[in-house]
Amino acid sequence: MVRQQVFILEAQRERLKDLAARKGQPVAQLIRDGIELVIERESAVDDDSWREAIRCIEGMWEDRKEFDKFDAERRRRRAERRKRMNAQLSKWRA
């Protein structure tokens, strides 16, 4: 463990002392627990941020018709290329 000095409000100190007395724990342990909670919460937000981004963009391209045309053209060119390659292979094998 390392020592870290922090400044807190007087009201926070009093509430921490009261809570520590009720729980039978040192104030330092309550502070460490609080730090851990913040770290876990913030880490969870970072870990799930990509999911939220995916949810935001889901379906945004549904009404774009040019993608259908693009896909059809891509398939047509691929078929032509495959046909040329097969013809060339047939020549080499003959």
N, CA and C atoms as a LAMMPS dump frame, in Angstrom:
ITEM: TIMESTEP
0
ITEM: NUMBER OF ATOMS
282
ITEM: BOX BOUNDS ff ff ff
-5.0000000000000000e+02 5.0000000000000000e+02
-5.0000000000000000e+02 5.0000000000000000e+02
-5.0000000000000000e+02 5.0000000000000000e+02
ITEM: ATOMS id mol type element x y z
1 1 1 N 0.837 -1.181 0
2 1 2 C 0 0 0
3 1 3 C 0.875 1.234 0
4 2 1 N 0.354 2.29 -0.588
5 2 2 C 1.06 3.568 -0.589
6 2 3 C 0.224 4.597 0.147
7 3 1 N 0.902 5.59 0.654
8 3 2 C 0.204 6.652 1.378
9 3 3 C -0.177 7.739 0.387
10 4 1 N -1.424 8.201 0.462
11 4 2 C -1.918 9.258 -0.42
12 4 3 C -2.724 10.226 0.409
13 5 1 N -2.338 11.481 0.391
14 5 2 C -3.067 12.484 1.151
15 5 3 C -4.094 13.146 0.247
16 6 1 N -5.333 13.24 0.719
17 6 2 C -6.392 13.911 -0.036
18 6 3 C -7.117 14.888 0.883
19 7 1 N -7.702 15.888 0.281
20 7 2 C -8.491 16.847 1.038
21 7 3 C -9.963 16.545 0.816
22 8 1 N -10.716 16.476 1.91
23 8 2 C -12.155 16.265 1.831
24 8 3 C -12.843 17.352 2.653
25 9 1 N -14.102 17.533 2.403
26 9 2 C -14.868 18.523 3.15
27 9 3 C -15.086 18.043 4.585
28 10 1 N -15.26 18.979 5.467
29 10 2 C -15.499 18.649 6.881
30 10 3 C -16.746 17.77 7.017
31 11 1 N -17.778 18.075 6.249
32 11 2 C -19.017 17.287 6.314
33 11 3 C -18.756 15.852 5.845
34 12 1 N -17.928 15.683 4.832
35 12 2 C -17.586 14.337 4.36
36 12 3 C -16.832 13.572 5.441
37 13 1 N -15.915 14.26 6.112
38 13 2 C -15.144 13.616 7.182
39 13 3 C -16.056 13.138 8.308
40 14 1 N -17.012 13.978 8.672
41 14 2 C -17.939 13.611 9.754
42 14 3 C -18.799 12.414 9.354
43 15 1 N -19.293 12.444 8.122
44 15 2 C -20.124 11.33 7.655
45 15 3 C -19.314 10.043 7.574
46 16 1 N -18.067 10.155 7.139
47 16 2 C -17.206 8.972 7.088
48 16 3 C -16.942 8.418 8.48
49 17 1 N -16.699 9.313 9.437
50 17 2 C -16.45 8.862 10.819
51 17 3 C -17.674 8.154 11.386
52 18 1 N -18.863 8.713 11.13
53 18 2 C -20.097 8.091 11.618
54 18 3 C -20.31 6.713 10.978
55 19 1 N -20.106 6.638 9.663
56 19 2 C -20.282 5.376 8.969
57 19 3 C -19.264 4.338 9.441
58 20 1 N -18.033 4.771 9.638
59 20 2 C -16.981 3.865 10.106
60 20 3 C -17.331 3.308 11.49
61 21 1 N -17.868 4.167 12.341
62 21 2 C -18.25 3.713 13.693
63 21 3 C -19.394 2.701 13.616
64 22 1 N -20.37 2.958 12.773
65 22 2 C -21.501 2.032 12.633
66 22 3 C -21.073 0.689 12.061
67 23 1 N -20.153 0.721 11.099
68 23 2 C -19.724 -0.514 10.436
69 23 3 C -18.58 -1.203 11.16
70 24 1 N -17.95 -0.499 12.089
71 24 2 C -16.812 -1.08 12.791
72 24 3 C -15.586 -1.212 11.894
73 25 1 N -15.43 -0.295 10.968
74 25 2 C -14.294 -0.302 10.053
75 25 3 C -13.547 1.026 10.148
76 26 1 N -12.282 1.008 9.804
77 26 2 C -11.55 2.28 9.784
78 26 3 C -12.009 3.161 8.62
79 27 1 N -11.916 4.456 8.809
80 27 2 C -12.274 5.405 7.757
81 27 3 C -11.451 5.119 6.497
82 28 1 N -10.194 4.784 6.658
83 28 2 C -9.323 4.511 5.511
84 28 3 C -9.879 3.378 4.65
85 29 1 N -10.452 2.362 5.298
86 29 2 C -11.015 1.244 4.539
87 29 3 C -12.234 1.686 3.737
88 30 1 N -13.048 2.543 4.336
89 30 2 C -14.209 3.067 3.614
90 30 3 C -13.764 3.875 2.393
91 31 1 N -12.711 4.651 2.553
92 31 2 C -12.199 5.438 1.433
93 31 3 C -11.67 4.515 0.344
94 32 1 N -10.904 3.477 0.73
95 32 2 C -10.396 2.518 -0.268
96 32 3 C -11.55 1.832 -0.992
97 33 1 N -12.586 1.445 -0.239
98 33 2 C -13.756 0.808 -0.861
99 33 3 C -14.438 1.758 -1.848
100 34 1 N -14.547 3.024 -1.467
101 34 2 C -15.161 4.014 -2.347
102 34 3 C -14.358 4.205 -3.624
103 35 1 N -13.044 4.243 -3.491
104 35 2 C -12.18 4.376 -4.669
105 35 3 C -12.379 3.182 -5.585
106 36 1 N -12.424 1.99 -5.025
107 36 2 C -12.625 0.773 -5.815
108 36 3 C -13.958 0.816 -6.558
109 37 1 N -15.007 1.288 -5.894
110 37 2 C -16.317 1.39 -6.546
111 37 3 C -16.276 2.331 -7.747
112 38 1 N -15.614 3.468 -7.599
113 38 2 C -15.515 4.425 -8.709
114 38 3 C -14.733 3.805 -9.86
115 39 1 N -13.627 3.152 -9.561
116 39 2 C -12.811 2.529 -10.603
117 39 3 C -13.617 1.464 -11.34
118 40 1 N -14.324 0.619 -10.619
119 40 2 C -15.134 -0.433 -11.248
120 40 3 C -16.235 0.163 -12.121
121 41 1 N -16.9 1.186 -11.613
122 41 2 C -17.99 1.813 -12.368
123 41 3 C -17.467 2.435 -13.651
124 42 1 N -16.37 3.169 -13.565
125 42 2 C -15.807 3.821 -14.74
126 42 3 C -15.265 2.795 -15.732
127 43 1 N -14.684 1.714 -15.244
128 43 2 C -14.177 0.662 -16.131
129 43 3 C -15.328 -0.001 -16.862
130 44 1 N -16.433 -0.223 -16.168
131 44 2 C -17.601 -0.852 -16.799
132 44 3 C -18.143 0.031 -17.91
133 45 1 N -18.124 1.341 -17.714
134 45 2 C -18.592 2.26 -18.744
135 45 3 C -17.695 2.148 -19.968
136 46 1 N -16.386 2.124 -19.752
137 46 2 C -15.452 2.011 -20.873
138 46 3 C -15.62 0.687 -21.593
139 47 1 N -15.809 -0.404 -20.85
140 47 2 C -15.939 -1.717 -21.451
141 47 3 C -17.207 -1.84 -22.291
142 48 1 N -18.255 -1.152 -21.901
143 48 2 C -19.528 -1.253 -22.605
144 48 3 C -19.741 -0.143 -23.629
145 49 1 N -18.796 0.786 -23.746
146 49 2 C -19.01 1.92 -24.646
147 49 3 C -19.14 1.475 -26.096
148 50 1 N -18.42 0.436 -26.492
149 50 2 C -18.518 -0.032 -27.878
150 50 3 C -19.897 -0.606 -28.151
151 51 1 N -20.513 -1.226 -27.133
152 51 2 C -21.866 -1.76 -27.328
153 51 3 C -22.86 -0.631 -27.59
154 52 1 N -22.719 0.443 -26.851
155 52 2 C -23.602 1.591 -27.024
156 52 3 C -23.404 2.208 -28.411
157 53 1 N -22.169 2.27 -28.862
158 53 2 C -21.891 2.81 -30.199
159 53 3 C -22.557 1.954 -31.268
160 54 1 N -22.494 0.638 -31.128
161 54 2 C -23.133 -0.264 -32.091
162 54 3 C -24.646 -0.059 -32.079
163 55 1 N -25.224 0.084 -30.896
164 55 2 C -26.669 0.302 -30.803
165 55 3 C -27.074 1.596 -31.515
166 56 1 N -26.23 2.619 -31.42
167 56 2 C -26.553 3.907 -32.045
168 56 3 C -26.547 3.839 -33.562
169 57 1 N -25.668 3.031 -34.144
170 57 2 C -25.575 2.993 -35.605
171 57 3 C -26.379 1.865 -36.228
172 58 1 N -26.947 1.005 -35.406
173 58 2 C -27.7 -0.135 -35.921
174 58 3 C -28.83 0.338 -36.841
175 59 1 N -28.854 -0.197 -38.031
176 59 2 C -29.921 0.101 -38.972
177 59 3 C -29.802 1.421 -39.702
178 60 1 N -28.717 2.157 -39.514
179 60 2 C -28.637 3.48 -40.121
180 60 3 C -28.508 3.446 -41.637
181 61 1 N -28.146 2.298 -42.228
182 61 2 C -27.98 2.197 -43.668
183 61 3 C -29.14 1.448 -44.334
184 62 1 N -30.174 1.107 -43.603
185 62 2 C -31.27 0.297 -44.152
186 62 3 C -31.94 0.918 -45.369
187 63 1 N -32.099 2.222 -45.383
188 63 2 C -32.832 2.862 -46.47
189 63 3 C -31.936 3.285 -47.635
190 64 1 N -30.685 2.907 -47.624
191 64 2 C -29.754 3.276 -48.686
192 64 3 C -29.798 2.229 -49.797
193 65 1 N -30.392 2.568 -50.916
194 65 2 C -30.573 1.63 -52.028
195 65 3 C -29.302 1.442 -52.857
196 66 1 N -28.403 2.449 -52.834
197 66 2 C -27.207 2.325 -53.666
198 66 3 C -26.313 1.165 -53.231
199 67 1 N -26.45 0.701 -52.012
200 67 2 C -25.652 -0.44 -51.575
201 67 3 C -26.089 -1.719 -52.279
202 68 1 N -27.371 -1.818 -52.576
203 68 2 C -27.852 -2.969 -53.337
204 68 3 C -27.236 -2.967 -54.733
205 69 1 N -27.186 -1.776 -55.365
206 69 2 C -26.576 -1.655 -56.687
207 69 3 C -25.08 -1.966 -56.62
208 70 1 N -24.431 -1.448 -55.619
209 70 2 C -22.999 -1.691 -55.442
210 70 3 C -22.724 -3.18 -55.275
211 71 1 N -23.529 -3.832 -54.443
212 71 2 C -23.341 -5.268 -54.197
213 71 3 C -23.574 -6.074 -55.48
214 72 1 N -24.591 -5.705 -56.235
215 72 2 C -24.877 -6.405 -57.499
216 72 3 C -23.715 -6.233 -58.478
217 73 1 N -23.176 -5.024 -58.576
218 73 2 C -22.042 -4.769 -59.464
219 73 3 C -20.807 -5.541 -59.011
220 74 1 N -20.583 -5.571 -57.718
221 74 2 C -19.446 -6.323 -57.174
222 74 3 C -19.568 -7.806 -57.509
223 75 1 N -20.744 -8.364 -57.342
224 75 2 C -20.976 -9.778 -57.671
225 75 3 C -20.783 -10.046 -59.167
226 76 1 N -21.277 -9.117 -60.016
227 76 2 C -21.138 -9.277 -61.459
228 76 3 C -19.666 -9.287 -61.853
229 77 1 N -18.899 -8.332 -61.331
230 77 2 C -17.468 -8.27 -61.661
231 77 3 C -16.708 -9.49 -61.145
232 78 1 N -17.082 -9.94 -59.975
233 78 2 C -16.427 -11.134 -59.42
234 78 3 C -16.705 -12.353 -60.312
235 79 1 N -17.938 -12.477 -60.769
236 79 2 C -18.299 -13.597 -61.649
237 79 3 C -17.53 -13.518 -62.966
238 80 1 N -17.4 -12.303 -63.523
239 80 2 C -16.634 -12.136 -64.761
240 80 3 C -15.171 -12.505 -64.556
241 81 1 N -14.597 -12.057 -63.461
242 81 2 C -13.203 -12.375 -63.165
243 81 3 C -13.01 -13.881 -62.999
244 82 1 N -13.938 -14.514 -62.3
245 82 2 C -13.872 -15.96 -62.099
246 82 3 C -13.96 -16.706 -63.444
247 83 1 N -14.811 -16.191 -64.324
248 83 2 C -14.985 -16.791 -65.651
249 83 3 C -13.686 -16.681 -66.459
250 84 1 N -13.066 -15.481 -66.433
251 84 2 C -11.79 -15.286 -67.137
252 84 3 C -10.696 -16.183 -66.565
253 85 1 N -10.64 -16.287 -65.246
254 85 2 C -9.609 -17.118 -64.605
255 85 3 C -9.803 -18.597 -64.948
256 86 1 N -11.049 -19.038 -64.951
257 86 2 C -11.327 -20.434 -65.309
258 86 3 C -10.96 -20.71 -66.766
259 87 1 N -11.236 -19.727 -67.64
260 87 2 C -10.874 -19.89 -69.056
261 87 3 C -9.36 -19.978 -69.195
262 88 1 N -8.633 -19.144 -68.479
263 88 2 C -7.181 -19.164 -68.536
264 88 3 C -6.636 -20.492 -68.002
265 89 1 N -7.207 -20.965 -66.898
266 89 2 C -6.774 -22.257 -66.332
267 89 3 C -7.023 -23.391 -67.319
268 90 1 N -8.161 -23.334 -68.004
269 90 2 C -8.476 -24.365 -69.001
270 90 3 C -7.425 -24.383 -70.111
271 91 1 N -6.987 -23.193 -70.55
272 91 2 C -5.935 -23.106 -71.592
273 91 3 C -4.636 -23.713 -71.082
274 92 1 N -4.278 -23.421 -69.845
275 92 2 C -3.004 -23.91 -69.292
276 92 3 C -3.036 -25.433 -69.134
277 93 1 N -4.19 -25.952 -68.773
278 93 2 C -4.301 -27.397 -68.554
279 93 3 C -4.34 -28.186 -69.87
280 94 1 N -4.765 -27.52 -70.938
281 94 2 C -4.923 -28.207 -72.229
282 94 3 C -3.597 -28.468 -72.918
